[in-house]
Amino acid sequence: MKSLKITLSITLLSALLWSFTTITTTKYKCMIQMTNYTGEGAYVVVSLINPNGDYDQTLYVQGDDEEWYYDITQWWKFQGKVRADIDAITGATIAGGERAINVLDIDDSKINKGYKLRFETAVEDQEYYTKDIEFDLTTENLKAKHDGKGFIRYVRLMPN
């Protein structure tokens, strides 16, 4: 009887701990339409920015050649220190006039809480745009179209 109580207590405690550590995320389709620029393909980094303006998480990287990541200077200051494994969230660069569709996995607890989504772009031997697009991470903004200021013409997001 005593061992049954201990087993039941451990099971209950494990279930409670597990329920508090699960993170609910939602997948969003993200279409990036580039401007008609000339030159090499653009590196695009999509990041989650916390309410203090600091990098929280890298959500996607267009451009899989690590040799050029340092050109995305603000993001590299974060990624270069953290060295998070981004292999599963990288894709090819995007050339001028092209578009790419990816899926972003966003933690639901960060929506409507002061976080932002930032799209940074860099092209070899051309400009670097720290905030090609940046907007508040709100329910409404996750269904909207956002215009870029640099190499990105616009970004459109929608729940997957």
C-alpha positions as CSV (number, residue, x, y, z in Angstrom):
1,M,0.0,0.0,0.0
2,K,2.8,2.4,0.9
3,S,4.7,1.8,-2.4
4,L,1.4,2.4,-4.3
5,K,1.1,5.8,-2.6
6,I,4.7,6.7,-3.4
7,T,4.3,5.6,-7.0
8,L,1.0,7.5,-7.3
9,S,2.6,10.6,-5.8
10,I,5.6,10.5,-8.1
11,T,3.3,10.1,-11.1
12,L,1.2,13.0,-10.1
13,L,4.2,15.2,-9.4
14,S,5.7,14.3,-12.8
15,A,2.4,15.1,-14.6
16,L,2.2,18.5,-12.8
17,L,5.8,19.4,-13.7
18,W,5.3,18.3,-17.3
19,S,2.1,20.4,-17.6
20,F,3.9,23.6,-16.5
21,T,6.9,23.1,-18.9
22,T,5.0,22.5,-22.2
23,I,5.1,25.4,-24.6
24,T,2.3,25.9,-27.0
25,T,3.4,27.1,-30.4
26,T,1.5,27.9,-33.6
27,K,2.9,27.5,-37.1
28,Y,2.5,30.5,-39.4
29,K,3.1,30.6,-43.2
30,C,5.5,33.4,-44.0
31,M,5.8,34.7,-47.6
32,I,8.7,37.0,-48.3
33,Q,8.6,38.9,-51.6
34,M,11.8,40.6,-52.5
35,T,12.3,43.9,-54.5
36,N,13.7,43.7,-58.0
37,Y,17.3,44.5,-56.9
38,T,20.4,43.3,-58.8
39,G,23.2,41.3,-57.3
40,E,23.6,38.2,-55.2
41,G,20.9,36.5,-53.3
42,A,19.8,38.1,-50.0
43,Y,20.4,36.7,-46.6
44,V,17.2,37.2,-44.5
45,V,17.0,36.5,-40.8
46,V,13.7,36.4,-39.0
47,S,14.0,37.0,-35.3
48,L,11.8,37.3,-32.2
49,I,12.7,40.5,-30.3
50,N,11.8,40.7,-26.6
51,P,10.0,43.7,-25.0
52,N,13.5,45.2,-24.0
53,G,14.5,45.2,-27.7
54,D,17.0,42.3,-27.4
55,Y,17.1,39.2,-29.5
56,D,15.1,36.3,-28.0
57,Q,15.1,33.7,-30.7
58,T,16.0,33.1,-34.3
59,L,12.9,31.9,-36.1
60,Y,14.3,31.4,-39.7
61,V,17.4,32.1,-41.8
62,Q,17.3,32.5,-45.6
63,G,20.9,31.7,-46.5
64,D,22.7,28.6,-45.4
65,D,26.3,29.5,-45.9
66,E,27.6,30.3,-42.4
67,E,30.6,32.1,-43.9
68,W,28.4,35.1,-44.5
69,Y,26.4,35.3,-41.3
70,Y,28.7,37.9,-39.8
71,D,27.4,40.3,-42.5
72,I,24.1,40.4,-40.7
73,T,25.9,42.3,-37.9
74,Q,23.2,42.9,-35.3
75,W,21.9,39.4,-35.4
76,W,25.4,37.9,-35.5
77,K,26.2,39.7,-32.2
78,F,23.4,37.5,-30.7
79,Q,23.9,34.3,-32.7
80,G,27.6,34.4,-32.5
81,K,27.5,34.3,-28.7
82,V,24.5,31.9,-28.3
83,R,25.5,29.6,-31.2
84,A,22.0,28.1,-31.3
85,D,21.6,25.2,-33.7
86,I,19.8,26.7,-36.7
87,D,20.2,23.9,-39.2
88,A,16.5,23.0,-39.1
89,I,15.4,26.6,-39.8
90,T,17.6,27.6,-42.7
91,G,17.0,27.8,-46.4
92,A,18.6,29.2,-49.6
93,T,19.1,32.9,-50.2
94,I,16.4,34.8,-52.1
95,A,17.4,36.7,-55.3
96,G,15.9,40.0,-56.4
97,G,12.2,39.7,-57.5
98,E,11.9,36.2,-56.0
99,R,9.7,35.0,-53.2
100,A,10.0,32.4,-50.6
101,I,7.4,30.7,-48.4
102,N,8.5,29.3,-45.0
103,V,6.9,28.2,-41.8
104,L,7.6,30.1,-38.6
105,D,7.0,28.3,-35.3
106,I,5.9,31.0,-32.8
107,D,5.5,30.6,-29.0
108,D,1.8,31.5,-28.3
109,S,2.7,33.0,-24.9
110,K,4.7,35.8,-26.6
111,I,1.9,37.1,-28.8
112,N,0.3,40.3,-27.6
113,K,3.0,40.6,-24.9
114,G,5.3,43.3,-26.3
115,Y,7.5,41.1,-28.5
116,K,8.3,42.0,-32.1
117,L,9.2,40.1,-35.3
118,R,12.2,41.5,-37.1
119,F,13.3,40.8,-40.7
120,E,17.0,41.7,-41.3
121,T,18.5,41.6,-44.8
122,A,22.0,41.7,-46.3
123,V,23.3,41.3,-49.8
124,E,27.0,40.8,-50.7
125,D,28.7,44.1,-51.5
126,Q,25.4,46.0,-50.9
127,E,23.5,47.4,-47.9
128,Y,22.5,45.7,-44.7
129,Y,19.1,46.5,-43.3
130,T,18.8,45.8,-39.5
131,K,15.1,46.5,-39.6
132,D,14.0,45.8,-43.2
133,I,10.7,45.0,-41.5
134,E,9.9,45.1,-37.8
135,F,6.4,44.9,-36.3
136,D,4.7,44.1,-33.0
137,L,3.9,40.5,-32.5
138,T,0.1,40.8,-32.2
139,T,-2.8,38.6,-33.2
140,E,-3.8,41.1,-35.9
141,N,-0.2,41.6,-37.3
142,L,0.2,37.8,-37.7
143,K,-2.6,38.0,-40.4
144,A,-1.4,41.1,-42.1
145,K,0.9,42.3,-44.9
146,H,4.0,44.3,-43.9
147,D,6.0,46.5,-46.3
148,G,9.8,46.4,-46.3
149,K,12.3,49.3,-46.3
150,G,15.2,47.6,-48.0
151,F,15.5,44.4,-50.1
152,I,12.1,43.0,-49.0
153,R,9.1,44.4,-50.9
154,Y,6.7,42.9,-48.4
155,V,6.0,40.0,-46.0
156,R,2.7,38.3,-45.5
157,L,1.9,36.0,-42.6
158,M,-1.1,33.7,-42.0
159,P,-1.8,30.8,-39.6
160,N,-0.8,27.5,-41.1
